[in-house]
Amino acid sequence: MDNREGHDDAQVVRVRIDLAYDGSAFAGWAAQPGLRTVQGEIESALATLFSRDGDIRPRVVVAGRTDAGVHATGQVLHVDLDAARFAALARPDRGARTKHAALSPADVLARRLGGIVGRDGDIVVHRASLAPAGFDARFSPVWRRYEYRLADGRAPRDPRRRHDTLAVRDTLDLDAMNTAADALLGLRDFGAFCKPREGATTVRTLQQYAWRETDDGALVATVRADAFCHSMVRSLVGAAIAVGRGALSVEQLVAARDEAARTSLFPVVAPHGLTLVEVGYPPDHELAARAQQTRAKREIADGAPLP
């Protein structure tokens, strides 16, 4: 749903917010009653900043919903705010120092929002800015990039990284893992790698999938696609691990890929090794067209807009 519904567009501004979070203590992105979620924290903070006299709580739209335990360093959202109240953020409080008076409303919003949601240290607001015309955090992206980090049997264990690194006892064959990753690239039906959702498409374009060894001995996968279906990245990682430990051949993986049906040949790995790193958007003049194209594709494929 467009957050501008029911508003005069002349009285509403759309703001883009870039943020990062440690997903360890969150029950995922999406707001859920009685649970601590990233969306819940952000919307509660925005309500504190903008709601008056029982106003409707500001709702945010996110580029990529993350599951419980998944982290983000490059998450993007948008929110539609009352234009007058947004502009009023730039008015300095009585006695404010001159340098603070020069901040734009977006800069003030980033500071104040970050001050509220950052109290526990696991959400950081990088910046806020007026969104270009046609910008939609969810429907405008042309790709999303994730990384998955693991430590295999050769890597030293660092207890400080236990919340973002999967520990694997076996020694993995990195070359075999990259061969497996190469076999999955392209426009395909990723039904073997996605948790099924009634009426939803599992067709995606996997633009990049590659493994590398880091200086500290960890193995990190970079996975980029136009969009991801549920559990897709963690299944892609599980498949590569199975090949890397010799439990699954590339030929078996290709057969499962072509079958495009959920399989038990490889696991869905734990969420804590996964991080949303970056969301890619087209040039500003293409944002509206891209959002319209993506929304139309999903409505046709799924029979209804994604929630």
C-alpha positions, 0 to 999 in steps of 0.5 A: 500500500502506498503510504500517501493514500488518503493524503494530499500529495502537496502536503506529504514528502517522501523521505529515504532512510539508509540504516544498518542493524545487528539482527541478533536480538530482533524477530526479523524486520516485519512488525509483529505484536509482542515481539521486538522487530526492526520495523517496530522500532523504527515506526515507534520512533517516528511516531514519537517524532511526528504523531500528535493528537492521535495521528496515524503512526507513520508506516515505513516501506523497506527494500528487503524484509529480513528474517530473524537473526539476519543483519543489514549494513545497507538497508533502505526504507522510505516513509511519507511524512507531513510536509509542514512537520518535516520542514519544522525539524529544521527550526532550531530549538530556543538556545540551540547552537548556530551550527545545529540551525544550519542542518536540513530537516533530513539531517535533523531527522536522521539525528533524532531518529538515530538517537531514539532507535540507537539506544540499544546500539543495534540499529544505526541510521546512516542518513535521511534524504528527500526521495527523488520523484518516483522513488519506492524503496521496495519496488524501484530497486534493480538489485539487492546484494547480500553476503554470507559469512562462514568459518570452515574447519581451517579458519580460526574461531573468533568468538567476537564474530559468533553472531555474524559467522556460521561455524562449519566443522568440515574443511570446504573446497572453495573451488568446488563451491564456486563451480556450484555457484556458477551453475546457478547464475542467470534467469531461472525458476529457483523453486528448489531454493525457495520456501513455497508460497501459494500463488507466488513466483519463484522465477528470479535472475541471479546476477552474481554468486561467488565465494572468496576467502577473507584475510581472517580465513573466513569464507564469504559469499556475495549473492546479488539478484533482482529480487529474492524469494523466501529463504533463497540466499540461505538455500543457495549457501547451503547448496554450495556448502554441500558441494564444498564438503563433498556431500553433493555433486555439481551434477546433482545440484544442476539436476535439482536446479532444473527440477525446480522443486523443493528438495532435501539435498541441501539445508537452509543454513542458519540466518545469522551469517547473512547480511543485506549489504546494498540495494541498487537503484536506477538513475532518478529519471528511471525510478518511477518506471522501474517501480511500475514495472516491478509492481506489475510483474509481481501482480501478474505473477502472484495474482496479487501485490506482495504484502 
